[in-house]
Structures are given as structure tokens and as C-alpha cells.
């Protein structure tokens, strides 16, 4: 018996997600290239007439909040990488994670945190009021790394080791890279991903450490879009695309 009028059959649709390796060298595509591949001509797409503030695009010239219109932009390949750290306040968590089977009372912390990070990236628009929903996410990679304690009295640490040596009692470093083929970037998806994973680490370790600190959350790299490529501390390159 059909619940909808007309006796029309109800169809089920399947959805697939990419698990392929995300390349750190993702390049943007020009609107000309996209058109030649059969993509839609964005000049014919209806767009909201709302104007954005000259410096803050989420504000109108009258300083009211709105979701930035991106209908006029072409779809290009984009990628963003974010990091976050959970720092322990006592030696117990690291000891449990690095000895035996590495399990806490609630289970495998690292594996569950990775899955949480992937799920969180797909929920960014539900949590961030002005984030655009329905982005064409093409891949999500989440790494959860155990960072050993820093010995007391240790001298200067080489730059390449600073990310992996933090705190007298150790820490967990979460790194997430999100890629998409869309009209806006995925920085918020990457940030939501690392924070979702970090909160999961906190939840699973709080029985043995209630003084954990979640911090250092930030985007460290992005590729594609009108603003070009960017990496923490340096500007990699400017995009040559007029409306990415």
C-alpha cells in the first residue's frame, strides 16, 4: 500500500563516498576548462541580488548577516587541511594508549576518533550557521597521531619535531584534509572535522584525565579558489582564475 497519492512507486537512491588518497597538489580548474568538460555556464545561473560588505562577505553593506551567494562562481577543485591537539594533564592516557592493546574503557580511541572526524566534516553546515550546505565533498582523510611526552628540562626542539612533541604528559594531534569540487572552500569542513575528532578523544579519555585541553585548532593549508593557494606562515600563490 502506497502512502503517497497516485499509487506511484517509491524509489531508493544510493550514495557513495570517495576513499581515495587526497593529493596535496590539487589544482583549480578554470571556468573555460570546466565548460569544455560539459559543466554548466555559470553566467546563466540565477543568483541573489544581495551585495556583500567590501571586507566581510557575510555582511551586507548595511551590516546585516546573510549567507554569501556563490551561484555565480564556477565549480573548481579545492582542498583544506586543519589540525587540532588534545593535550593530556597526567601520564595515564599516553600509558594506556601506547601499551597493551591501546584501548580505553570505551574502546579504541584512535579508530573511533578518525570515524568521528569524517562524520563531523559532513555535518559542518548543520553546525555553522553561514556555512554552505551540499558541497560536493570528494574525499576526507583524518589522521590521529599519538605525540610522546616532552621530557622536563629538554632544550630547544627542531621545527620538524615541534608538531609531534608537545606537553609533559603527551598529546594527540588530529589532522584532517577535506577536498571538494564546488563553488566555495572546505576550510570549515576541515575545522569541524578535527574538532569532532578531538572531542571524541576527550570523551573516551575523560575517565582517566579530566584536565585535558583541546587547543591549537586552525587551518594550516588550503588549495584552490579565487584567493589562491595558502599555507600557514606563507602565501603559496595567487589564483589566476577570475571567479573561483
N, C-alpha and C positions, 0 to 999 in steps of 0.2 A: 504493500500500500504506500503510495507516494504522499508525503505530507504537503508538497507544493502542488498548486493547482495545475491542471492541464495534463497530469499524468506523465510529465516529462522525466526521462531518466536522469539520475544524478551521477555525475562523472567524478572520478577521483584523479587527482593530479599528483605526480611525484616530483620531488625537488632534490637536486643533487648539489653537493658542495665540493669544491676543489681541495685536494690534499697534496697537490704538487708543491715542490720546493719553490719558494718565492725568491726571485732573483733580486739582489741588491742593486742591480743596474737597470731597473725598469726605466724605459724611456717613454716620454709622452709622444702622442701622435698628433700631427697637425690636422686641422679641420679638413684640409684638402685630401689628405690620405684617408681619413675616415669616410669622406664622401665617395672616394673611389672604391672603397670596400663595401659600399652599399648602405652606409649609415645615413640617418636622416639629415636633411638640410635644416640646421637649427634656425636659419633665418625665417623659416615659415612657421615655427612653433609659437603659439600664443604665449605671451608672458605677462606677468603682472606689471602694471604701470608704476608700482611703488618705487620711489627713489631711495637710495641708501645714503647715510651720512658719509661725508667725504673721507673720514678717518676710521669710523666704526661702522662696518656694513650691517650690523644687526640693529642699528638705529636708523630711523628716517631722518631727513633734515630737521623735522620738528622734534627729534629726540624721543620718539615713541618706539617701542620694541616691535620688531617684526622678523619673520624668518626670511633670510636673504633669498631673493629669487635667483635661481640658477638655470632657468629654462633656456636662456639664450646661449649657454655655454655648450661646447662640443663635448662628447664623451672621450676621455683620454685615460691612459693607464696611470695610476697613482699608487704610491706606497708610503706608509708611515711606520716608524719604529719608535716605541716608547719603552721606558724602563721604570721600575719601582723596586724599593727594597723593604724587607721586613727585618728589623734588627732585634736580636734577642737580648734579654736583660739578665739571663743566667745561663750556665753551661748545659743545662739539661736537654733543651731541644736539639742542639747540634749533636750531643752524645747519642740521643735516641735515633736521629736521622742518619748517622754515619756508622752505626754499629748494628750487628744482627741483621734483621730484615728491613730496618729503616722505617718501621711502622709506628705511628702514634695510636692512641686508644681508638681514634675514629677511622684509622686505616692509613693507606698510602698517601701521604701528604703531597708529594711532588706530582704524582699522576692526577690526583683529583684537582689540584690547583691548575694544572695545564688545561684540563677539560673546562674548568670554571672560566679561565681566561678566554677560551674560544667561545663559550656561550655568552660571556659578557660583551664581547665585541659586537655580536649580532643584536644586542639589546641596547646599544648606545642611544639610539633615537628615542627609546622609551624612557630613558633616564635624564637626558639632556634636553631641556625644553626647545631649544632652537636648532638642534641637530637635524639634518635632513634624513628622513626615513627612506627605506627602499633602495639604498645604494647597492650597486652591482658588485658586492664583495666577491673576489675571485680566489682568495686564499687567506688563511690565518695561521701563523706559526707562533707558538708560545714556548719559551724556554724557562725552566725554573732551576736555578743553579744554587747549590749549597756553597756558601763562602766561609772559609775557615776563620777561626778567631785570629785577631791580631795580637801577637804577644806583647805584654806590657814592656815598655821601655824600648820598643822597636824604633829604629831610626826612620829616616825618610824612605818612602816606598816608591819604586819606579812607577811612572804613569800607567804602564800597561798592566800593572798589578792592582792598582787602586780600586778598580771596579770589583775585583774578586777578593779583596781583603778588607773587611770592614767590621769594626766593633770588637771589643774584648771577648765577647761571647759568640761571635759569628753572626751570620745573617743569611737571608735568602734573597737572591737577586732575580727578579722577574723581568723578562724581555719579551715583547710582543711586536710582531710585524704583521701589518694588515695591508692587503692590496685590493684594488678595485678597478673596474672600468666604469667610470662615471663622470659626473659634471662637477663634483666637489671632492675635497680631500678626505682622508680617513684618519686624520690625527685624533679625533675624538674617539673613534672606534679603538685605536691602539691604546689610548689612555684608559678608556673604560676597561679594556681587556686586562691590563696589568694591575689595575686596582681591584678588579674582580678576583684575580688570582691571589693577590696579596691578602685580601680579606678572607679568602678560603684558608690560606696558610695560618692566619691569625686564629680563625675558628677552630682549626684542627690541632693547634698547639697551645691554646689558651689554658688547657688543664694543667700544663707544667710551666707556663710562663705568662703571667697576666700583665707583665710590664713591657711586652713587645711594642715596638714603634714602627709604624708604616710611614715611609717618607721617601724623599728624593724622586717623586713621580714627575716625569717630564718626557716630552718628545725629544729624541736625540737625532732624528734624521727624517727627512721627507723627500720624496721624488715626485716630479710632475706638477702640472697645474700652471696657472698664469704666473705665480710668484717664482717659479723655477725650483731648482734643487737647493736644499739647505741641510746643513749638518751642524750639530752643536758646536759653537765656537767659531765656525766659519761659514761663509756663504759659498756654496759649491759652484753654482752657475745660475744665470738668469734664463728664464724660458724665452724662446723666440716665438712662441705661439701667441697670437694676439688675443685669444679669448679662452684660454684653458683654465 
